Amino acid sequence: MLHIAFAWAALAFALFTLDSLAATFGHPWLLGLAPLHALGMGFFGAMLIGMASRVSLGHSGYKLEADTATWRLFGLVQAAAVTRMLADWLPAGVWLIDLAAVLWLAAFAGWAWKYAPMTWRPRADGKPG
């Protein structure tokens, strides 16, 4: 998850660079808000799911390994980021903004449903804390 998050950061910075170059040569606002969403939703969303999952598992006494459900939730975050970026690039992409919001909310609601109970249950390994 960490590597995918950093790939999003690289993509975001490349898109910001491309957009700045386009503006320098007279084509402002070429990419819209896509670079910002690649950074905010792609990079920060991926980092949040990855790090919060790892911390929750570790502090709850579980094995530090993402299961299938966590990977699917992570995939929803990736889909939300791509969908939101496409909304800026496609002519009739306004409905994609709503779809991206639904995907984003589903990912984080699912994450909370899975990981929140770990915070109020005793540790799985029986250690104090």
mmCIF file of the C-alpha atoms, coordinates in Angstrom:
data_MODEL
# 
_entry.id   MODEL 
# 
loop_
_atom_site.group_PDB 
_atom_site.id 
_atom_site.type_symbol 
_atom_site.label_atom_id 
_atom_site.label_alt_id 
_atom_site.label_comp_id 
_atom_site.label_asym_id 
_atom_site.label_entity_id 
_atom_site.label_seq_id 
_atom_site.pdbx_PDB_ins_code 
_atom_site.Cartn_x 
_atom_site.Cartn_y 
_atom_site.Cartn_z 
_atom_site.occupancy 
_atom_site.B_iso_or_equiv 
_atom_site.pdbx_formal_charge 
_atom_site.auth_seq_id 
_atom_site.auth_comp_id 
_atom_site.auth_asym_id 
_atom_site.auth_atom_id 
_atom_site.pdbx_PDB_model_num 
ATOM 1   C CA . MET A 1 1   ? 0.000   0.000   0.000   1.00 0.00 ? 1   MET A CA 1 
ATOM 2   C CA . LEU A 1 2   ? 2.876   2.331   0.767   1.00 0.00 ? 2   LEU A CA 1 
ATOM 3   C CA . HIS A 1 3   ? 4.382   1.872   -2.675  1.00 0.00 ? 3   HIS A CA 1 
ATOM 4   C CA . ILE A 1 4   ? 1.065   2.499   -4.393  1.00 0.00 ? 4   ILE A CA 1 
ATOM 5   C CA . ALA A 1 5   ? 0.601   5.654   -2.321  1.00 0.00 ? 5   ALA A CA 1 
ATOM 6   C CA . PHE A 1 6   ? 4.009   6.946   -3.382  1.00 0.00 ? 6   PHE A CA 1 
ATOM 7   C CA . ALA A 1 7   ? 3.143   6.164   -7.011  1.00 0.00 ? 7   ALA A CA 1 
ATOM 8   C CA . TRP A 1 8   ? 0.138   8.465   -6.556  1.00 0.00 ? 8   TRP A CA 1 
ATOM 9   C CA . ALA A 1 9   ? 2.428   11.199  -5.199  1.00 0.00 ? 9   ALA A CA 1 
ATOM 10  C CA . ALA A 1 10  ? 4.719   10.862  -8.219  1.00 0.00 ? 10  ALA A CA 1 
ATOM 11  C CA . LEU A 1 11  ? 1.745   10.974  -10.580 1.00 0.00 ? 11  LEU A CA 1 
ATOM 12  C CA . ALA A 1 12  ? 0.316   14.025  -8.819  1.00 0.00 ? 12  ALA A CA 1 
ATOM 13  C CA . PHE A 1 13  ? 3.602   15.928  -9.023  1.00 0.00 ? 13  PHE A CA 1 
ATOM 14  C CA . ALA A 1 14  ? 4.001   14.981  -12.684 1.00 0.00 ? 14  ALA A CA 1 
ATOM 15  C CA . LEU A 1 15  ? 0.479   16.235  -13.409 1.00 0.00 ? 15  LEU A CA 1 
ATOM 16  C CA . PHE A 1 16  ? 1.146   19.475  -11.515 1.00 0.00 ? 16  PHE A CA 1 
ATOM 17  C CA . THR A 1 17  ? 4.315   19.921  -13.581 1.00 0.00 ? 17  THR A CA 1 
ATOM 18  C CA . LEU A 1 18  ? 2.507   19.234  -16.849 1.00 0.00 ? 18  LEU A CA 1 
ATOM 19  C CA . ASP A 1 19  ? -0.273  21.654  -15.914 1.00 0.00 ? 19  ASP A CA 1 
ATOM 20  C CA . SER A 1 20  ? 2.252   24.365  -15.001 1.00 0.00 ? 20  SER A CA 1 
ATOM 21  C CA . LEU A 1 21  ? 4.119   23.893  -18.262 1.00 0.00 ? 21  LEU A CA 1 
ATOM 22  C CA . ALA A 1 22  ? 0.865   24.096  -20.194 1.00 0.00 ? 22  ALA A CA 1 
ATOM 23  C CA . ALA A 1 23  ? -0.029  27.331  -18.385 1.00 0.00 ? 23  ALA A CA 1 
ATOM 24  C CA . THR A 1 24  ? 3.416   28.746  -19.183 1.00 0.00 ? 24  THR A CA 1 
ATOM 25  C CA . PHE A 1 25  ? 2.770   28.199  -22.875 1.00 0.00 ? 25  PHE A CA 1 
ATOM 26  C CA . GLY A 1 26  ? -0.713  29.720  -22.861 1.00 0.00 ? 26  GLY A CA 1 
ATOM 27  C CA . HIS A 1 27  ? -2.968  26.787  -22.001 1.00 0.00 ? 27  HIS A CA 1 
ATOM 28  C CA . PRO A 1 28  ? -4.064  27.453  -18.425 1.00 0.00 ? 28  PRO A CA 1 
ATOM 29  C CA . TRP A 1 29  ? -6.203  24.990  -16.487 1.00 0.00 ? 29  TRP A CA 1 
ATOM 30  C CA . LEU A 1 30  ? -5.412  22.122  -18.816 1.00 0.00 ? 30  LEU A CA 1 
ATOM 31  C CA . LEU A 1 31  ? -5.879  19.365  -16.253 1.00 0.00 ? 31  LEU A CA 1 
ATOM 32  C CA . GLY A 1 32  ? -8.404  21.011  -13.937 1.00 0.00 ? 32  GLY A CA 1 
ATOM 33  C CA . LEU A 1 33  ? -8.318  19.713  -10.379 1.00 0.00 ? 33  LEU A CA 1 
ATOM 34  C CA . ALA A 1 34  ? -7.026  16.267  -11.368 1.00 0.00 ? 34  ALA A CA 1 
ATOM 35  C CA . PRO A 1 35  ? -3.485  16.838  -10.017 1.00 0.00 ? 35  PRO A CA 1 
ATOM 36  C CA . LEU A 1 36  ? -4.907  17.965  -6.685  1.00 0.00 ? 36  LEU A CA 1 
ATOM 37  C CA . HIS A 1 37  ? -7.188  14.922  -6.493  1.00 0.00 ? 37  HIS A CA 1 
ATOM 38  C CA . ALA A 1 38  ? -4.321  12.599  -7.389  1.00 0.00 ? 38  ALA A CA 1 
ATOM 39  C CA . LEU A 1 39  ? -2.455  14.014  -4.398  1.00 0.00 ? 39  LEU A CA 1 
ATOM 40  C CA . GLY A 1 40  ? -5.366  14.389  -1.979  1.00 0.00 ? 40  GLY A CA 1 
ATOM 41  C CA . MET A 1 41  ? -7.447  11.342  -2.762  1.00 0.00 ? 41  MET A CA 1 
ATOM 42  C CA . GLY A 1 42  ? -4.851  9.065   -4.344  1.00 0.00 ? 42  GLY A CA 1 
ATOM 43  C CA . PHE A 1 43  ? -1.786  9.672   -2.182  1.00 0.00 ? 43  PHE A CA 1 
ATOM 44  C CA . PHE A 1 44  ? -3.293  10.761  1.124   1.00 0.00 ? 44  PHE A CA 1 
ATOM 45  C CA . GLY A 1 45  ? -6.229  8.334   0.882   1.00 0.00 ? 45  GLY A CA 1 
ATOM 46  C CA . ALA A 1 46  ? -3.901  5.410   0.192   1.00 0.00 ? 46  ALA A CA 1 
ATOM 47  C CA . MET A 1 47  ? -1.569  6.430   3.003   1.00 0.00 ? 47  MET A CA 1 
ATOM 48  C CA . LEU A 1 48  ? -4.458  6.841   5.412   1.00 0.00 ? 48  LEU A CA 1 
ATOM 49  C CA . ILE A 1 49  ? -5.933  3.406   4.713   1.00 0.00 ? 49  ILE A CA 1 
ATOM 50  C CA . GLY A 1 50  ? -2.519  1.754   4.761   1.00 0.00 ? 50  GLY A CA 1 
ATOM 51  C CA . MET A 1 51  ? -1.137  3.386   7.882   1.00 0.00 ? 51  MET A CA 1 
ATOM 52  C CA . ALA A 1 52  ? -4.360  3.429   9.900   1.00 0.00 ? 52  ALA A CA 1 
ATOM 53  C CA . SER A 1 53  ? -4.907  -0.255  9.142   1.00 0.00 ? 53  SER A CA 1 
ATOM 54  C CA . ARG A 1 54  ? -1.389  -1.172  10.175  1.00 0.00 ? 54  ARG A CA 1 
ATOM 55  C CA . VAL A 1 55  ? -1.558  0.874   13.375  1.00 0.00 ? 55  VAL A CA 1 
ATOM 56  C CA . SER A 1 56  ? -4.981  -0.533  14.265  1.00 0.00 ? 56  SER A CA 1 
ATOM 57  C CA . LEU A 1 57  ? -3.801  -4.095  13.711  1.00 0.00 ? 57  LEU A CA 1 
ATOM 58  C CA . GLY A 1 58  ? -0.588  -3.590  15.654  1.00 0.00 ? 58  GLY A CA 1 
ATOM 59  C CA . HIS A 1 59  ? -2.138  -1.855  18.643  1.00 0.00 ? 59  HIS A CA 1 
ATOM 60  C CA . SER A 1 60  ? -4.899  -4.471  18.789  1.00 0.00 ? 60  SER A CA 1 
ATOM 61  C CA . GLY A 1 61  ? -2.524  -7.418  18.841  1.00 0.00 ? 61  GLY A CA 1 
ATOM 62  C CA . TYR A 1 62  ? -3.321  -8.741  15.378  1.00 0.00 ? 62  TYR A CA 1 
ATOM 63  C CA . LYS A 1 63  ? -0.876  -9.838  12.696  1.00 0.00 ? 63  LYS A CA 1 
ATOM 64  C CA . LEU A 1 64  ? 0.410   -6.875  10.645  1.00 0.00 ? 64  LEU A CA 1 
ATOM 65  C CA . GLU A 1 65  ? -1.021  -8.114  7.391   1.00 0.00 ? 65  GLU A CA 1 
ATOM 66  C CA . ALA A 1 66  ? -3.808  -6.672  5.282   1.00 0.00 ? 66  ALA A CA 1 
ATOM 67  C CA . ASP A 1 67  ? -6.567  -9.175  4.603   1.00 0.00 ? 67  ASP A CA 1 
ATOM 68  C CA . THR A 1 68  ? -8.740  -9.376  1.513   1.00 0.00 ? 68  THR A CA 1 
ATOM 69  C CA . ALA A 1 69  ? -11.337 -6.962  2.910   1.00 0.00 ? 69  ALA A CA 1 
ATOM 70  C CA . THR A 1 70  ? -8.687  -4.333  3.637   1.00 0.00 ? 70  THR A CA 1 
ATOM 71  C CA . TRP A 1 71  ? -7.274  -4.652  0.134   1.00 0.00 ? 71  TRP A CA 1 
ATOM 72  C CA . ARG A 1 72  ? -10.759 -4.248  -1.321  1.00 0.00 ? 72  ARG A CA 1 
ATOM 73  C CA . LEU A 1 73  ? -11.356 -1.122  0.747   1.00 0.00 ? 73  LEU A CA 1 
ATOM 74  C CA . PHE A 1 74  ? -7.973  0.155   -0.418  1.00 0.00 ? 74  PHE A CA 1 
ATOM 75  C CA . GLY A 1 75  ? -9.080  -0.571  -3.990  1.00 0.00 ? 75  GLY A CA 1 
ATOM 76  C CA . LEU A 1 76  ? -12.232 1.483   -3.456  1.00 0.00 ? 76  LEU A CA 1 
ATOM 77  C CA . VAL A 1 77  ? -10.082 4.455   -2.460  1.00 0.00 ? 77  VAL A CA 1 
ATOM 78  C CA . GLN A 1 78  ? -8.048  4.000   -5.651  1.00 0.00 ? 78  GLN A CA 1 
ATOM 79  C CA . ALA A 1 79  ? -11.227 3.770   -7.729  1.00 0.00 ? 79  ALA A CA 1 
ATOM 80  C CA . ALA A 1 80  ? -12.593 6.925   -6.091  1.00 0.00 ? 80  ALA A CA 1 
ATOM 81  C CA . ALA A 1 81  ? -9.411  8.840   -6.926  1.00 0.00 ? 81  ALA A CA 1 
ATOM 82  C CA . VAL A 1 82  ? -9.362  7.707   -10.556 1.00 0.00 ? 82  VAL A CA 1 
ATOM 83  C CA . THR A 1 83  ? -13.078 8.404   -10.944 1.00 0.00 ? 83  THR A CA 1 
ATOM 84  C CA . ARG A 1 84  ? -12.712 11.914  -9.545  1.00 0.00 ? 84  ARG A CA 1 
ATOM 85  C CA . MET A 1 85  ? -9.800  12.637  -11.879 1.00 0.00 ? 85  MET A CA 1 
ATOM 86  C CA . LEU A 1 86  ? -11.784 11.383  -14.867 1.00 0.00 ? 86  LEU A CA 1 
ATOM 87  C CA . ALA A 1 87  ? -14.583 13.774  -13.935 1.00 0.00 ? 87  ALA A CA 1 
ATOM 88  C CA . ASP A 1 88  ? -12.229 16.654  -14.787 1.00 0.00 ? 88  ASP A CA 1 
ATOM 89  C CA . TRP A 1 89  ? -11.144 15.178  -18.102 1.00 0.00 ? 89  TRP A CA 1 
ATOM 90  C CA . LEU A 1 90  ? -14.356 13.816  -19.614 1.00 0.00 ? 90  LEU A CA 1 
ATOM 91  C CA . PRO A 1 91  ? -16.860 16.212  -21.189 1.00 0.00 ? 91  PRO A CA 1 
ATOM 92  C CA . ALA A 1 92  ? -19.907 14.704  -19.455 1.00 0.00 ? 92  ALA A CA 1 
ATOM 93  C CA . GLY A 1 93  ? -18.071 13.764  -16.297 1.00 0.00 ? 93  GLY A CA 1 
ATOM 94  C CA . VAL A 1 94  ? -20.186 15.686  -13.788 1.00 0.00 ? 94  VAL A CA 1 
ATOM 95  C CA . TRP A 1 95  ? -21.968 12.514  -12.623 1.00 0.00 ? 95  TRP A CA 1 
ATOM 96  C CA . LEU A 1 96  ? -18.559 10.976  -11.959 1.00 0.00 ? 96  LEU A CA 1 
ATOM 97  C CA . ILE A 1 97  ? -18.070 13.419  -9.085  1.00 0.00 ? 97  ILE A CA 1 
ATOM 98  C CA . ASP A 1 98  ? -21.044 11.860  -7.307  1.00 0.00 ? 98  ASP A CA 1 
ATOM 99  C CA . LEU A 1 99  ? -19.785 8.362   -8.069  1.00 0.00 ? 99  LEU A CA 1 
ATOM 100 C CA . ALA A 1 100 ? -16.350 9.245   -6.685  1.00 0.00 ? 100 ALA A CA 1 
ATOM 101 C CA . ALA A 1 101 ? -17.968 10.560  -3.505  1.00 0.00 ? 101 ALA A CA 1 
ATOM 102 C CA . VAL A 1 102 ? -19.995 7.361   -3.070  1.00 0.00 ? 102 VAL A CA 1 
ATOM 103 C CA . LEU A 1 103 ? -16.888 5.200   -3.594  1.00 0.00 ? 103 LEU A CA 1 
ATOM 104 C CA . TRP A 1 104 ? -14.897 7.319   -1.128  1.00 0.00 ? 104 TRP A CA 1 
ATOM 105 C CA . LEU A 1 105 ? -17.611 7.155   1.531   1.00 0.00 ? 105 LEU A CA 1 
ATOM 106 C CA . ALA A 1 106 ? -18.087 3.418   1.006   1.00 0.00 ? 106 ALA A CA 1 
ATOM 107 C CA . ALA A 1 107 ? -14.360 2.808   1.425   1.00 0.00 ? 107 ALA A CA 1 
ATOM 108 C CA . PHE A 1 108 ? -14.027 4.732   4.667   1.00 0.00 ? 108 PHE A CA 1 
ATOM 109 C CA . ALA A 1 109 ? -17.349 3.568   6.106   1.00 0.00 ? 109 ALA A CA 1 
ATOM 110 C CA . GLY A 1 110 ? -16.286 -0.009  5.391   1.00 0.00 ? 110 GLY A CA 1 
ATOM 111 C CA . TRP A 1 111 ? -12.910 0.638   6.963   1.00 0.00 ? 111 TRP A CA 1 
ATOM 112 C CA . ALA A 1 112 ? -14.545 2.065   10.112  1.00 0.00 ? 112 ALA A CA 1 
ATOM 113 C CA . TRP A 1 113 ? -16.952 -0.900  10.261  1.00 0.00 ? 113 TRP A CA 1 
ATOM 114 C CA . LYS A 1 114 ? -14.033 -3.324  10.136  1.00 0.00 ? 114 LYS A CA 1 
ATOM 115 C CA . TYR A 1 115 ? -11.447 -1.553  12.278  1.00 0.00 ? 115 TYR A CA 1 
ATOM 116 C CA . ALA A 1 116 ? -13.375 0.518   14.846  1.00 0.00 ? 116 ALA A CA 1 
ATOM 117 C CA . PRO A 1 117 ? -14.361 -2.511  16.973  1.00 0.00 ? 117 PRO A CA 1 
ATOM 118 C CA . MET A 1 118 ? -10.670 -3.273  17.463  1.00 0.00 ? 118 MET A CA 1 
ATOM 119 C CA . THR A 1 119 ? -10.390 -0.124  19.546  1.00 0.00 ? 119 THR A CA 1 
ATOM 120 C CA . TRP A 1 120 ? -12.897 -1.192  22.207  1.00 0.00 ? 120 TRP A CA 1 
ATOM 121 C CA . ARG A 1 121 ? -12.123 -4.910  22.408  1.00 0.00 ? 121 ARG A CA 1 
ATOM 122 C CA . PRO A 1 122 ? -9.289  -6.468  24.404  1.00 0.00 ? 122 PRO A CA 1 
ATOM 123 C CA . ARG A 1 123 ? -6.100  -7.119  22.433  1.00 0.00 ? 123 ARG A CA 1 
ATOM 124 C CA . ALA A 1 124 ? -6.173  -10.319 20.384  1.00 0.00 ? 124 ALA A CA 1 
ATOM 125 C CA . ASP A 1 125 ? -2.787  -11.426 21.739  1.00 0.00 ? 125 ASP A CA 1 
ATOM 126 C CA . GLY A 1 126 ? -3.852  -11.028 25.375  1.00 0.00 ? 126 GLY A CA 1 
ATOM 127 C CA . LYS A 1 127 ? -1.223  -8.386  26.176  1.00 0.00 ? 127 LYS A CA 1 
ATOM 128 C CA . PRO A 1 128 ? -2.243  -5.324  28.190  1.00 0.00 ? 128 PRO A CA 1 
ATOM 129 C CA . GLY A 1 129 ? -3.121  -2.154  26.360  1.00 0.00 ? 129 GLY A CA 1 
# 
